[in-house]
């Protein structure tokens, strides 16, 4: 996607049911979380940390802030992770998420 397409997609999400939280470090935005609140759960669609600030604990701290200051403690927290992205799977497990389901698929034949 182009930057303009990504920007429009984010605008559409925020105009709908999603909320975003920005995380700053000394005035610089270093991460954001995009999520929606449902009656019984908080669905985290994206947690993004800028590339040059990754692996410094920013993502872990962002999740801690979300859980302690933003999200109600009475809701189930969910996030989708591609199973092939082992670094992401390890991160989410390390911050407290546990495996719940696995979606399997068969791609249609190309013609």
C-alpha positions in Angstrom: 0.0 0.0 0.0 1.1 3.6 -0.6 1.5 6.0 2.3 -1.7 7.8 1.2 -3.6 4.4 1.2 -2.3 3.6 4.6 -3.3 7.0 5.9 -6.8 6.6 4.5 -7.1 3.2 6.1 -6.1 4.5 9.5 -8.5 7.4 9.1 -11.3 5.0 8.3 -10.5 2.9 11.4 -10.4 5.9 13.7 -13.7 7.3 12.2 -15.3 3.9 13.0 -15.0 1.8 16.1 -11.2 1.9 16.6 -9.2 4.1 19.1 -5.5 4.8 19.0 -3.0 5.6 21.7 0.3 7.2 20.8 3.4 6.5 22.9 6.1 9.2 23.1 9.7 9.2 24.3 11.1 12.8 24.9 8.5 14.3 22.6 9.1 11.8 19.8 6.3 9.3 18.8 7.8 5.9 19.1 4.8 3.6 19.0 1.0 3.4 18.7 -1.7 0.9 19.6 -4.9 0.6 17.5 -7.7 -1.2 19.3 -11.5 -1.5 19.6 -13.5 -2.1 22.7 -16.2 -4.7 22.5 -18.7 -5.5 25.3 -16.6 -8.4 26.6 -13.2 -7.9 25.1 -10.5 -5.4 23.9 -9.3 -6.4 20.4 -5.8 -5.1 19.7 -5.5 -4.7 15.9 -2.0 -3.2 15.8 0.9 -2.4 18.1 3.5 -0.6 16.1 6.9 0.5 17.3 9.0 2.5 14.9 11.7 0.4 13.3 14.8 2.1 14.8 13.4 1.9 18.3 12.5 -1.8 18.4 14.0 -4.3 20.8 14.4 -1.6 23.5 11.3 -2.5 25.7 9.0 0.1 24.2 6.4 -2.5 23.0 6.5 -4.2 26.4 6.1 -0.9 28.2 3.3 0.1 25.9 1.3 -3.0 26.7 1.9 -2.4 30.4 0.5 1.2 30.1 -2.5 -0.1 28.1 -3.3 -2.7 30.7 -2.8 -0.5 33.7 -4.1 2.9 32.5 -6.2 2.5 29.4 -8.0 -0.8 29.2 -10.6 -1.9 31.8 -9.3 -4.9 33.8 -12.6 -6.6 33.4 -12.3 -7.4 29.7 -10.7 -10.2 27.8 -7.7 -9.0 25.7 -7.2 -10.4 22.2 -4.7 -10.0 19.4 -4.2 -11.9 16.2 -0.7 -13.0 15.3 0.6 -14.8 12.2 2.0 -18.1 13.3 5.0 -17.7 10.9 6.0 -14.6 12.7 7.8 -16.3 15.5 9.3 -13.1 17.0 5.8 -11.6 17.3 4.4 -14.9 18.8 7.2 -14.9 21.4 6.6 -11.2 22.2 2.9 -11.6 22.8 3.4 -14.7 25.0 6.1 -12.8 26.9 3.7 -9.9 27.8 1.0 -12.3 29.0 -1.1 -13.4 26.1 -1.8 -17.2 25.8 -2.6 -19.3 22.7 -6.3 -19.6 22.2 -7.0 -20.7 18.6 -5.3 -21.4 15.4 -6.9 -20.6 12.0 -6.0 -22.9 9.2 -6.6 -22.3 5.5 -6.3 -23.7 2.1 -5.6 -21.1 -0.6 -7.6 -21.3 -3.8 -5.8 -22.6 -6.9 -4.4 -20.0 -9.2 -5.6 -20.2 -12.7 
